[in-house]
Amino acid sequence: MKRLGLVLLPLLMASCGPPLVWDKPGLADGVRQAEVADCQRLAWRQAVSTENDLMFHYRLGASRYALRHGYYPQPNFDRMAWEDRFFSTCMQVKGYRLIPLPQGG
C-alpha cells in the first residue's frame, strides 16, 4: 500500500500544475506543427527500435550484455514512456522549451 502511495503522489502533484506547451519564440504555427510531427515520427521509430533491441537481448538471456551496456531488459517494456523521452529530447534539440500555457483573459 505504501508503494502505491509513492507512485500516485507524483501523478497527483503533476496534475495540479498548469498545462505545458512546447514553444520556440518567433516561429510560425505551421512550422511548429511540422516539427512536432517530425519528432513524433522519430520518437516512435526510436522507441520501437529500442524495444526490439532490448527484447532480442532479453530472449537470448544476455544478462552480462545488459549489465555491461546499462540495459535492464524486461518483457514488460514501456514503449510509450521511451517514446515520450525521445520526443522530449528531439524537441529540445530543435530549440523548443516547455512553458506554461498562456491563460487567456
Secondary structure as a PSIPRED ss2 file (coil, helix, strand):
# PSIPRED VFORMAT (PSIPRED V4.0)

   1 M C   1.000  0.000  0.000
   2 K H   0.000  1.000  0.000
   3 R H   0.000  1.000  0.000
   4 L H   0.000  1.000  0.000
   5 G H   0.000  1.000  0.000
   6 L H   0.000  1.000  0.000
   7 V H   0.000  1.000  0.000
   8 L H   0.000  1.000  0.000
   9 L H   0.000  1.000  0.000
  10 P H   0.000  1.000  0.000
  11 L H   0.000  1.000  0.000
  12 L H   0.000  1.000  0.000
  13 M H   0.000  1.000  0.000
  14 A H   0.000  1.000  0.000
  15 S H   0.000  1.000  0.000
  16 C C   1.000  0.000  0.000
  17 G C   1.000  0.000  0.000
  18 P C   1.000  0.000  0.000
  19 P C   1.000  0.000  0.000
  20 L E   0.000  0.000  1.000
  21 V E   0.000  0.000  1.000
  22 W E   0.000  0.000  1.000
  23 D E   0.000  0.000  1.000
  24 K C   1.000  0.000  0.000
  25 P C   1.000  0.000  0.000
  26 G C   1.000  0.000  0.000
  27 L C   1.000  0.000  0.000
  28 A C   1.000  0.000  0.000
  29 D H   0.000  1.000  0.000
  30 G H   0.000  1.000  0.000
  31 V H   0.000  1.000  0.000
  32 R H   0.000  1.000  0.000
  33 Q H   0.000  1.000  0.000
  34 A H   0.000  1.000  0.000
  35 E H   0.000  1.000  0.000
  36 V H   0.000  1.000  0.000
  37 A H   0.000  1.000  0.000
  38 D H   0.000  1.000  0.000
  39 C H   0.000  1.000  0.000
  40 Q H   0.000  1.000  0.000
  41 R H   0.000  1.000  0.000
  42 L H   0.000  1.000  0.000
  43 A H   0.000  1.000  0.000
  44 W H   0.000  1.000  0.000
  45 R H   0.000  1.000  0.000
  46 Q H   0.000  1.000  0.000
  47 A H   0.000  1.000  0.000
  48 V H   0.000  1.000  0.000
  49 S H   0.000  1.000  0.000
  50 T H   0.000  1.000  0.000
  51 E H   0.000  1.000  0.000
  52 N H   0.000  1.000  0.000
  53 D H   0.000  1.000  0.000
  54 L H   0.000  1.000  0.000
  55 M H   0.000  1.000  0.000
  56 F H   0.000  1.000  0.000
  57 H H   0.000  1.000  0.000
  58 Y H   0.000  1.000  0.000
  59 R H   0.000  1.000  0.000
  60 L H   0.000  1.000  0.000
  61 G C   1.000  0.000  0.000
  62 A C   1.000  0.000  0.000
  63 S H   0.000  1.000  0.000
  64 R H   0.000  1.000  0.000
  65 Y H   0.000  1.000  0.000
  66 A H   0.000  1.000  0.000
  67 L H   0.000  1.000  0.000
  68 R H   0.000  1.000  0.000
  69 H H   0.000  1.000  0.000
  70 G C   1.000  0.000  0.000
  71 Y C   1.000  0.000  0.000
  72 Y C   1.000  0.000  0.000
  73 P C   1.000  0.000  0.000
  74 Q C   1.000  0.000  0.000
  75 P C   1.000  0.000  0.000
  76 N C   1.000  0.000  0.000
  77 F C   1.000  0.000  0.000
  78 D C   1.000  0.000  0.000
  79 R H   0.000  1.000  0.000
  80 M H   0.000  1.000  0.000
  81 A H   0.000  1.000  0.000
  82 W H   0.000  1.000  0.000
  83 E H   0.000  1.000  0.000
  84 D H   0.000  1.000  0.000
  85 R H   0.000  1.000  0.000
  86 F H   0.000  1.000  0.000
  87 F H   0.000  1.000  0.000
  88 S H   0.000  1.000  0.000
  89 T H   0.000  1.000  0.000
  90 C H   0.000  1.000  0.000
  91 M H   0.000  1.000  0.000
  92 Q H   0.000  1.000  0.000
  93 V H   0.000  1.000  0.000
  94 K C   1.000  0.000  0.000
  95 G C   1.000  0.000  0.000
  96 Y C   1.000  0.000  0.000
  97 R E   0.000  0.000  1.000
  98 L E   0.000  0.000  1.000
  99 I E   0.000  0.000  1.000
 100 P E   0.000  0.000  1.000
 101 L C   1.000  0.000  0.000
 102 P C   1.000  0.000  0.000
 103 Q C   1.000  0.000  0.000
 104 G C   1.000  0.000  0.000
 105 G C   1.000  0.000  0.000
